[in-house]
Amino acid sequence: MAPPLRFVHTADWQLGMTRHFLDADAQPRYTAARTDAVRRTGQLARERGAEFVLVCGDVFESNAVGPRVVARALEALADGGVPVYLLPGNHDPLDASSVLRSPEVRSAPGVHVLDAPGPHEVRPGVELVAAPWTSKRPLEDLVARAVAGLPADGTLRVVAGHGAVDALSPDRDDPARIALAPLEEALAAGRLHYVALGDRHSTTRVGTSGAVWYAGTPEVTDRREVDPGNVLVVELDGSSPARVEPVRVGTWAFPLVRAELDSDESLAALRERLTALPAKDRTVVTLSLTGTLTLAQKAELDDLLEAQRHLFAGVQEWERHTDLVVLPADAELSDLGLGGWADGAVAELAELAGRADPGGGGGGGGGGTGAGADPLVARDALALLHRLAGGGPRA
């Protein structure tokens, strides 16, 4: 049996990624943060005495990333001073246009592209068993092909794969799904010792062996990710179960904030929750707001969100899960004091806004279409009128 092995498992860097909800101020900081996460990964590998860093697919957002993205990535890799193995994934498959075929990547010191399926020797007695993507739509289980026929001969073997495991994927018609059961059988038989996977952005242990893991993305990319922002420090000796330690390297957060708004107190509670969130310049908040507000309360909410957008990297509403109804209090419409035809318009808007469905079944969901969108337009128009007429709080 080879001497014990320690390495860092990571994946889904997707360098060069842009997010539609980030503005011109936040996007460059997010881009830099993803490269900084790569640099921290290399530093962690050096500090922990890891022999190498294994990146299981989607190193780059696409094969069309610019030379600046590639150059900065390679500089970040070089800072770690630890060998790095790159597996092509679905975002950067090893096709004719692959960025991983570029001379800059191929000639970078300490960088190795896992461009052929099957075993790659790291040192005597240690192999990486690679399952690289050569197109965006494989027609078979690439991992199964890569590990076929491997013996239990004392070699420490780490599988480098990318894609959905059948135990987690709902798409039963996907020919590229990775079959979990044969991998766990091979682990139990000593033919394999660890299965390092990419594609799933949340850090996830798969199956019962304790040796099949998704590292997750080192920086969050979506609010639906459960546990992003980590890399895995893995230790193997061939005679005991794999020891896997998630270590956080990410600095951004995309929290989902749900709130039922129906009173001044609920608005104050929302303000306190947003105020308490740390690192606002690296935080994108998604709001799911439901309930019924008066005109004054809706104006206060608008002012609150406008102020928060200056602090956070992003504030957005999850339209399908946002259902707010504005019902003017008895005196609010008359207090506007608009007079003439404007009073009639306000009355029509109030009637229309009252048709919004806070349950989301008809017209209450933000961003609706057809008749369902009219109550939302009326709601916002009333709130704006209230603010312009001096009835709402001032920022």
N, C-alpha and C positions, 0 to 999 in steps of 0.2 A: 504494500500500500504506500502511496506517495505521502510525503509530509503534509501536514494540515495546510489548508488553503483559506485565505481571507481575501475578499474582494467586495466591491461596491456594485450593486445592481440598481440601475436606473433606466428610464425609458421616457419616450414622449416629450422630448425637449421642444420640438416644433419651433425651432429658432426661426425668426422671421414672421411669426404669427401676428396678425392684427385682429383687434376686437372692434366690432361696429359700434359698441356703446362707449368707447373711449374717445375723448375729443383730442384736439391737436396738442393739448398740454399733457394729457395723461398717457397717450400712446407711446411716445418716446421713453417715458419712465418705465412703462411696462415692458417694452422691448429690452431695455437695459437690464431690468430685473431678471429676465429669463437668462440672459447671458451671465449675469452675476451668480445665478443659481448653479450654472455649470462650473463656474470658478470655485464656488464654495464646495461643490461635490468633489472636485480635485483636491482641494485643501483637506477635506475630511478623509479622503482616501490616504493621503500622505500621513496625516496625523494618526490614523488607525493602523498604519502599517499594511494597508491593502496592496496586493500584488498588481491589481489592475482595476479599471472601471469598465463595466459592461453596460452598453446602451442598447436596449432591446427594441430598436425600431423608432422611426419618426424622429430622427435627429433634427431634421429640418422640416419646416412647414410644407415645403413642396420642392420639387426639383428646379423650380424657376426662381428660387431666392437669389438676391443680388450678391455680387462679390463682397460687399461690405459685411453682410451677415456671415458669410463663410469665413472671412478674414478674422472677424471678431470672435467667432466661435473657436477657431483654431488657436488664437492667442489665449483664450480662456482655458482651453485644454492644456496648452503648454505650461501654464502657470502651476498646474498641479504636479507636474513632474512625475506622473504615474502613467504607465501604458493604458491606452484607451482602445476598446474594441467596439466598433460601430456595426450594428445590424441594420440593413435596409428594411424599411417597413412600408406600410401602405401609402404614407405621405411622400416618401422618398425612395420608391422602389428602384431596383438596380436595372432600369431599362436603358435605352440608348441615350436618354437625356439626363441620366442620374447625376446629381451633384456629387454623389459619393464616388463617381468615376473621375472627377476633375483632378487635374495635376496638383492643385493646391492641397486637396485632401490626401491624395496618394503619397505626396512627398512630405507631409507633415511629420515631424519626429514623434515617435511613440504612438502614432495613430494607425490602427489596423482595421481595414474594412473586411467584415466577414462576408465575402462575396461568393462563396461556394458552399453548397449544402453539405452537411456532415462534419466530422471531427476536424478541429484545428488545434494543434498542440501549442500549449502555452509554455510548458516546461515538461521535462520527463515525468510521466505519471499524471499529468493534468491536461484535460482537453475541454475546449468549448465546442459543443455540437450545434452548429448554426443552421437556422432555417430561414435564409434570406428571401425577401419578396423580390421577384423580378418583374412583376406587373401589379397593377392595382386590384386585379380580380383573379386571384389564384383559383384553380379548379380542383384543388386537392388539399388535404391536410399536410402542410409543408413540414410541420414538426414530426409527424409520423414517418414521413419519407426520410427525414434527416437522421432519425434515431434507429431506423430499421437495421437489424442484424448486429447491433453492438453487443459485445460479450461482457460478462462479469469477470474481468481479468485484473481487478485491483486498481484500474485507472480511475482517478477522480474525474467525473464528467458533469459538466454544467451545460444544460440545454439553453440556447438563446433563441427564443421564439417570439412571434408577434401575432396578435389576432385574438379572436373570441374563443374561449373554452366552451365546449358544448354544455357543460353543467351550468353555465351562466347565460348563454345566448338563447334568446327565444326563437331565432331564425333556424329552424330545422332543415331548411332547404339550402343553407349555405354550405357549399362543398369544401370550403376552406376552414370550417370549424375545427378546433383542436380537440381531439378526443382525450378526455382526462383519464379514463380507466386504464388504458394501456400504459400511460406514463406512470401512474401509481404502481402498476405491476412491475414496471422496469425499475422503479425506485426501490421497491421491496426486495427485488432480486439482486440489487447491487450493480445493475448495468448503468444506472444513472444515479446522481446524488443530489441534484438540485435542478429545478426547471424555472428559469428566469423568463418572465413574459413582459411584453409591452402591449399597448393598445387601450387598455382600461385605465382611465386617468385617476382612479381612486386606489390607494394602497389596499390590496386585497389578498388574503390567503385563500387558496382554492383547495377544495378536497380535504382529506383527512391525514395525509402524510406529513403535513407541515413543511414540505419541501417544494411546493408549487406556489409561486407568488407573482402577482403583478406589483411592480414598484410604484406605479402611478406617476403622474407628471410632477416634476419638481416645483412648478409654479401653477397655481390654479388657473383653469381656462374657462370654467362654466359654473354657474350657481348650483347645478345638480350634482357636482362631484362631492362625494361623501368625505373622503380623507385624502386630499391632494397635498402637495408641498413636501413630499418625503422622498428620500432614497433609502435603500436597504443595505446595511452592512451584514454580509453573509460569511459564516465560518463553517468549514467542512473538514472532517477528518476521516470520513469513510466508514467509521465504526459506530458513530452515534448520530442521532438526528441532527439535521441542519439547524444551526443557530442563526436566527434572523432578527436583526434589530432595525426597526424603522427610525430614521433620524431626520428631523425637519431641516430643510434648507430653504424653503420658500418664505417669502415675506409679504405676499399679497393675500387678500381675502375677498371673497365674493359672497357675503352673508345674505340670506333671505330673511326679511323682517316682515312678519305678519302682524296686523293690528286690526281690531274691531273698533271703529271710531263712531261714537254716538253721543259724546259729551265733551265739555271743556276738559274734564279730568283725563279722558282718553287721549286727547290731543297733547296734553302736558306729559302723559306717560310716553307717548311716541317721541316727543322732543327729548325726554331724558334718555330713552334707549339709543337714539341716534347720537346724542352728545357723548354717551359713555363708550361708544365704539372707538377703539384705538387706531392709530396709524391711518388716519383718514385719507391721506394722500396716496395710500396703497390699498384702498378699500373701495370696492364697487358694491353699493347697496341695491338690492332688488326688493321692491315693496309690493306686498299683497295686502291691499286695504279694502275693507268692507265696512258697511254700516250706513247710517243716515246722519247728515249734518245740516245745520242751518246755513244760511248765506254767510253769516259772520264767521262761523266755524270753518266753512270751506275756504273763505278768504285767509283765515289764520293758517290753515293747512298749506295753501299755496305759498304764502310768505315763508313758512317753515321750510318747505322743500326748496324754494328758490335760494334761501340762505345756505342750506346744506349742500347744494350743488357747487357752491364756491369752495367748500371744504373737502368733500370727498372726490376721489378719482372718478366716480360716476354714481349717479342716483337715477334709477329707472323703475318704472312701474311694470309689474308682470300683468299685462293687460287681461289675459284670460282668467286671472285670479284676483282682479280688482273690480269691486262692485260697490260704488259709492252712489248714494241717492242724496240730492240736495232738496230739502223741503223747507222753504222759507218760514220763519216764525211769523206769527200773526202780524206783528207791527213792522217787519223788515221791509216789505214791499212799499208800504205807504211812507216809511221813513226815508226812502230814496229821494222822494220829492222831485221826481223828474217832470211830471206834468204832461198834459196834452197827449199826443199820439204815443209818446214813450211809455206812458202808464199802461196803455193797451198792449203794447209789445211786451212789457214786463209780465203782465197778466197771462199772456199766451205762453211765454217762456216758462212761467211757473207751472201752468197746467201741463205742459209737455214734459217738464223735468220730473213731475210727479209720477209719470208713467214708467220710469226706470225701475227695473226689477233687481233689488239688492241680492236676490238669490242667484243671479247669473243665468236664470233659465230663459229669459227673453231678451230684454234690452239693457240689462244692467252691466254686462261685461264690457270693459273698456275695449275700444277698437272694433265694436260690432259693425255690422253692415245692414243695409236696408233700413226698415222702420226702427229697428233696435238701436241704431246709432243716434237718432234724433234726440231722445231724452238726454243723452250724454252731452251733446252739443248745447242743448238748452241749459243743462246744469252748469257747464263751464261759462256760458254766456252770462247767466245770472250772477255767478260768483265774480266775474270780471266787472260787471256793472256795479256790483256792491262795492268793490274796491275803488273803482274810478269815481264813484259818487261820494267817497269818503267814509263809507260805513265799515270798512275792514281795517284791521290793524296794519300799521306801517312797519316796514323792515328797517 
